[in-house]
Amino acid sequence: TVPRNDSARRRTALALALLVAVAVVPFLGAVRGEFIYDDRVQILDNPLIQQPGLLDQALTSDVFAFKGERDRAWSNYFRPAFVLWLAGNWRLFGAQPLGWHLTNLALHAGVVLLAFALLRRLGFALSTAFLGAALFAVHPVHVESVAWISGSPDLLMSVGFLGTLVLEAPAPGRLRGVRRILALALAALALLSKETALLLPLVVAALAWNRSGDLPSSSRARVCMRAMLPYAALAGAFLLARHEVIGGFATATPWTLRPVDLALSLPGVGFFYLRQALLPFWIGPTYPLRTVTLDTVGWANFALPLLATLALAGLCW
């Protein structure tokens, strides 16, 4: 008779192997793809990642600094981990896209395994965690990030983001020693890959609140603050570095939104991403999002998305 713990290990190993297959097989067609869109300029026309002597400049500039010298940053994207990833892939594969696609697939498989590990850490049964991670692996919303070489910031950020949550999940805010250092390193990877990772402190706080349900509210609040504080400090340091590199909170562009336009556009943007997460049947090379202004605001582009978002938020609550 196989001991129960050995049987559990075998089931887990089988689940991990199947998840890697589920993550990789649907995207194998992408490995035949060429460099497209931003790939051509960010990789093929980028001396900052191709010449080792310029790497320090690449890591301390915005992503599009290869366009040349100017008095301000070319973009709002300060992503040194992504730039380092580009430089490493260039050393390995040069202008051959096959290797770049394979490393994207490897990252995606790693993210899926971390999603599975997080679900298990949160207490879900093996079968439930497997189904959740498998759905995550094949969700159509990931196509751009996995199949497009320049979509790797999402994958790199997710490795750091989910890796941090996996470590924190059992007892948020109580990591010590090597585990604390590793969690902060993963959080730094997420922040230096894509700005979306600035939400990590809030997610850690929510995780801490969820995991301390047996405590009174005041104690739960202290647990949340203790858990999120190291990541909030790290996020603050990143924002200071980004401000120094970008030259401000954001670069000025002809299409910079006024505060009122931003407020009016947010419901449509939020509802678009909720729809893509739940009903991902509208996929294309560009997003169908348009700025909402006082002149264009209406039922379809503001009121309906706002009401639908509030309804979904209420349902989740």
C-alpha positions as CSV (number, residue, x, y, z in Angstrom):
1,T,0.0,0.0,0.0
2,V,1.3,3.4,-0.9
3,P,1.6,5.7,2.2
4,R,-0.9,8.5,2.2
5,N,1.8,11.2,2.1
6,D,3.5,9.6,-0.8
7,S,0.2,9.3,-2.6
8,A,-0.5,13.0,-2.0
9,R,2.9,13.9,-3.3
10,R,2.3,11.9,-6.5
11,R,-1.0,13.6,-7.1
12,T,0.5,17.0,-6.6
13,A,3.4,16.2,-8.9
14,L,0.9,15.0,-11.5
15,A,-1.2,18.1,-11.1
16,L,2.0,20.3,-11.6
17,A,3.0,18.4,-14.7
18,L,-0.5,18.6,-16.2
19,L,-0.6,22.4,-15.5
20,V,2.6,22.9,-17.3
21,A,1.2,21.1,-20.3
22,V,-2.1,23.1,-20.1
23,A,-0.1,26.3,-19.9
24,V,2.2,25.6,-22.8
25,V,0.3,23.5,-25.4
26,P,-2.4,26.0,-26.3
27,F,0.3,28.6,-27.1
28,L,2.7,26.5,-29.1
29,G,1.5,28.0,-32.3
30,A,2.9,31.4,-31.1
31,V,6.5,30.1,-31.3
32,R,6.3,30.5,-35.1
33,G,5.6,34.2,-34.8
34,E,7.9,37.0,-35.8
35,F,8.8,40.2,-34.0
36,I,5.8,42.5,-34.3
37,Y,4.7,45.9,-33.2
38,D,6.9,47.2,-30.3
39,D,9.2,44.1,-30.7
40,R,10.8,45.7,-33.7
41,V,11.8,49.0,-32.0
42,Q,12.3,47.7,-28.4
43,I,14.4,44.8,-29.4
44,L,15.7,44.9,-33.0
45,D,16.4,48.7,-33.0
46,N,17.5,49.1,-29.4
47,P,21.3,49.4,-29.0
48,L,20.8,49.9,-25.2
49,I,20.0,46.2,-24.8
50,Q,22.3,45.0,-27.5
51,Q,25.5,46.6,-26.4
52,P,26.8,45.6,-22.9
53,G,28.4,49.0,-22.4
54,L,25.1,50.7,-22.6
55,L,23.2,48.4,-20.2
56,D,23.6,50.8,-17.2
57,Q,22.0,53.6,-19.3
58,A,19.2,51.2,-20.2
59,L,18.5,50.3,-16.6
60,T,18.4,53.9,-15.4
61,S,16.2,55.3,-18.2
62,D,12.6,54.8,-19.4
63,V,11.9,51.9,-21.7
64,F,12.0,54.0,-24.9
65,A,15.2,55.8,-24.1
66,F,16.9,54.2,-27.1
67,K,15.1,56.7,-29.3
68,G,17.8,59.2,-28.4
69,E,18.7,62.1,-26.0
70,R,16.0,64.6,-25.1
71,D,15.2,66.9,-22.1
72,R,12.5,64.5,-20.7
73,A,11.6,60.8,-20.8
74,W,10.1,59.4,-23.9
75,S,7.5,57.4,-22.0
76,N,6.0,56.8,-18.6
77,Y,7.5,53.3,-18.4
78,F,10.4,52.8,-16.0
79,R,10.8,49.0,-16.0
80,P,14.4,48.0,-15.4
81,A,13.6,44.3,-14.7
82,F,11.9,44.1,-18.1
83,V,14.9,45.9,-19.8
84,L,17.2,43.4,-18.1
85,W,15.1,40.6,-19.4
86,L,15.3,42.0,-22.9
87,A,19.1,42.3,-22.7
88,G,19.4,38.7,-21.4
89,N,17.3,37.3,-24.1
90,W,19.3,39.3,-26.7
91,R,22.5,37.7,-25.5
92,L,20.9,34.2,-25.8
93,F,18.9,34.5,-28.9
94,G,19.8,37.7,-30.8
95,A,17.3,38.4,-33.6
96,Q,15.8,34.9,-33.6
97,P,12.3,35.1,-32.3
98,L,11.9,31.4,-31.5
99,G,13.9,31.6,-28.3
100,W,12.1,34.7,-27.1
101,H,8.8,33.0,-27.5
102,L,10.0,30.0,-25.6
103,T,11.1,32.1,-22.6
104,N,7.7,33.7,-22.6
105,L,6.1,30.3,-22.5
106,A,8.4,29.3,-19.6
107,L,7.4,32.4,-17.7
108,H,3.7,31.7,-18.3
109,A,4.1,28.1,-17.1
110,G,5.8,29.5,-14.0
111,V,3.0,32.0,-13.3
112,V,0.4,29.2,-13.6
113,L,2.3,27.0,-11.1
114,L,2.5,30.0,-8.7
115,A,-1.3,30.5,-9.1
116,F,-1.8,26.9,-8.2
117,A,0.6,27.2,-5.2
118,L,-1.3,30.3,-4.0
119,L,-4.7,28.5,-4.2
120,R,-3.2,25.6,-2.2
121,R,-1.8,28.0,0.4
122,L,-5.2,29.6,0.7
123,G,-6.6,26.2,1.7
124,F,-8.3,25.0,-1.5
125,A,-8.4,21.3,-2.2
126,L,-6.0,19.9,-4.7
127,S,-8.7,19.4,-7.3
128,T,-10.1,22.9,-6.9
129,A,-6.7,24.5,-7.0
130,F,-5.9,22.5,-10.2
131,L,-9.1,23.6,-11.9
132,G,-8.6,27.2,-10.9
133,A,-5.0,27.3,-12.1
134,A,-6.0,25.4,-15.4
135,L,-8.7,28.0,-16.1
136,F,-6.2,30.7,-15.4
137,A,-3.7,29.1,-17.8
138,V,-6.0,29.0,-20.8
139,H,-7.9,32.2,-20.2
140,P,-8.0,34.1,-23.5
141,V,-7.2,37.4,-21.8
142,H,-3.6,36.1,-21.5
143,V,-3.1,35.7,-25.2
144,E,-1.4,39.1,-25.7
145,S,1.0,38.6,-22.7
146,V,2.1,35.1,-23.7
147,A,2.1,35.2,-27.5
148,W,3.5,38.7,-28.0
149,I,7.2,38.9,-27.1
150,S,6.8,42.5,-25.7
151,G,4.0,41.2,-23.5
152,S,6.6,39.8,-21.1
153,P,6.3,42.7,-18.5
154,D,2.9,41.1,-17.5
155,L,4.5,37.7,-17.0
156,L,7.5,39.1,-15.1
157,M,5.3,41.2,-12.9
158,S,3.0,38.2,-12.2
159,V,6.0,36.0,-11.1
160,G,6.9,38.6,-8.5
161,F,3.4,39.4,-7.5
162,L,2.1,35.9,-7.1
163,G,5.4,34.7,-5.6
164,T,5.1,37.3,-2.9
165,L,1.5,36.3,-2.1
166,V,2.5,32.6,-2.0
167,L,5.1,33.4,0.7
168,E,2.7,35.7,2.6
169,A,-0.4,33.6,2.4
170,P,-0.1,31.3,5.5
171,A,0.5,34.2,7.9
172,P,0.7,37.6,6.3
173,G,3.1,40.0,7.9
174,R,5.0,37.3,9.9
175,L,7.7,36.4,7.5
176,R,11.2,36.4,8.9
177,G,14.8,35.9,7.7
178,V,15.3,34.4,4.3
179,R,11.6,34.3,3.5
180,R,11.2,38.0,4.2
181,I,14.2,38.8,2.0
182,L,12.8,36.6,-0.8
183,A,9.3,38.1,-0.6
184,L,10.8,41.6,-0.8
185,A,13.0,40.6,-3.8
186,L,9.9,39.2,-5.5
187,A,7.9,42.3,-4.8
188,A,10.8,44.4,-6.2
189,L,10.8,42.2,-9.4
190,A,7.1,42.9,-9.8
191,L,7.5,46.7,-9.3
192,L,10.4,46.9,-11.7
193,S,8.6,44.9,-14.3
194,K,5.3,46.8,-14.6
195,E,3.6,49.6,-12.7
196,T,0.5,47.6,-12.0
197,A,2.4,46.0,-9.1
198,L,1.8,49.1,-7.1
199,L,-1.4,47.4,-6.0
200,L,0.6,44.7,-4.2
201,P,0.5,46.4,-0.7
202,L,-3.3,46.6,-0.9
203,V,-3.6,43.0,-2.0
204,V,-1.3,41.9,0.9
205,A,-3.5,43.9,3.3
206,A,-6.6,42.3,1.9
207,L,-5.0,38.9,2.3
208,A,-4.1,39.7,5.9
209,W,-7.6,40.9,6.7
210,N,-9.0,37.6,5.2
211,R,-6.6,35.4,7.2
212,S,-7.2,37.1,10.5
213,G,-11.0,36.7,10.7
214,D,-10.9,35.4,14.3
215,L,-9.5,38.7,15.6
216,P,-11.5,41.8,16.5
217,S,-11.6,44.6,13.9
218,S,-9.0,46.8,15.6
219,S,-6.5,43.9,15.8
220,R,-7.2,42.9,12.2
221,A,-6.5,46.5,11.1
222,R,-3.1,46.3,12.9
223,V,-2.3,43.0,11.2
224,C,-3.1,44.5,7.9
225,M,-0.9,47.5,8.4
226,R,1.9,45.4,9.6
227,A,1.6,43.1,6.6
228,M,1.5,45.8,4.0
229,L,4.0,48.2,5.5
230,P,7.2,46.6,4.0
231,Y,5.6,46.5,0.5
232,A,4.2,50.1,0.8
233,A,7.7,51.3,1.7
234,L,9.1,49.4,-1.3
235,A,6.4,50.9,-3.5
236,G,7.3,54.3,-2.2
237,A,11.0,53.8,-3.0
238,F,10.0,52.7,-6.5
239,L,7.8,55.8,-7.1
240,L,10.7,58.0,-6.0
241,A,13.1,56.3,-8.4
242,R,10.5,56.4,-11.2
243,H,9.9,60.1,-10.5
244,E,13.6,60.8,-10.8
245,V,13.9,58.9,-14.1
246,I,10.7,60.1,-15.7
247,G,11.1,63.6,-14.5
248,G,7.7,63.8,-12.8
249,F,4.6,61.7,-12.2
250,A,4.0,61.4,-15.9
251,T,5.4,62.8,-19.2
252,A,3.4,65.5,-20.9
253,T,1.7,64.4,-24.1
254,P,-0.8,66.0,-26.5
255,W,-3.4,63.5,-25.3
256,T,-2.9,64.0,-21.6
257,L,-6.3,63.7,-19.9
258,R,-7.8,66.4,-17.8
259,P,-8.9,65.2,-14.3
260,V,-12.6,65.4,-15.4
261,D,-11.9,63.4,-18.5
262,L,-10.1,60.8,-16.4
263,A,-13.0,60.5,-13.9
264,L,-15.5,60.2,-16.7
265,S,-13.4,57.5,-18.5
266,L,-12.7,55.3,-15.5
267,P,-16.1,53.5,-15.4
268,G,-15.8,52.4,-19.0
269,V,-12.2,51.3,-18.6
270,G,-13.0,49.4,-15.4
271,F,-16.0,47.7,-16.9
272,F,-14.0,46.7,-20.0
273,Y,-11.5,44.8,-18.0
274,L,-14.2,43.2,-15.8
275,R,-15.9,42.0,-19.0
276,Q,-12.6,40.7,-20.4
277,A,-12.1,38.7,-17.2
278,L,-15.5,37.2,-17.2
279,L,-16.6,37.1,-20.9
280,P,-13.3,37.3,-22.9
281,F,-15.0,36.9,-26.3
282,W,-13.9,40.3,-27.8
283,I,-10.2,40.1,-28.5
284,G,-8.3,42.2,-31.1
285,P,-5.0,43.9,-31.8
286,T,-6.2,47.2,-30.2
287,Y,-8.4,48.1,-27.3
288,P,-11.8,49.6,-28.2
289,L,-11.5,52.2,-25.4
290,R,-12.0,56.0,-26.1
291,T,-11.7,59.0,-23.8
292,V,-15.0,60.2,-22.3
293,T,-15.3,64.0,-22.1
294,L,-18.0,66.4,-21.0
295,D,-19.0,66.6,-24.7
296,T,-19.3,62.9,-25.3
297,V,-20.5,61.5,-22.0
298,G,-23.6,59.5,-22.2
299,W,-25.6,56.4,-21.2
300,A,-23.5,53.9,-23.1
301,N,-20.0,55.1,-22.3
302,F,-20.5,56.3,-18.7
303,A,-23.8,55.5,-16.9
304,L,-24.2,51.9,-18.0
305,P,-20.6,50.9,-17.3
306,L,-20.8,52.6,-13.9
307,L,-24.0,50.9,-12.9
308,A,-22.8,47.5,-14.1
309,T,-19.5,47.9,-12.2
310,L,-21.4,49.0,-9.0
311,A,-23.7,46.0,-9.4
312,L,-20.8,43.6,-9.7
313,A,-19.1,45.2,-6.7
314,G,-22.2,44.8,-4.7
315,L,-22.6,41.1,-5.8
316,C,-18.9,40.4,-4.8
317,W,-19.5,42.1,-1.4
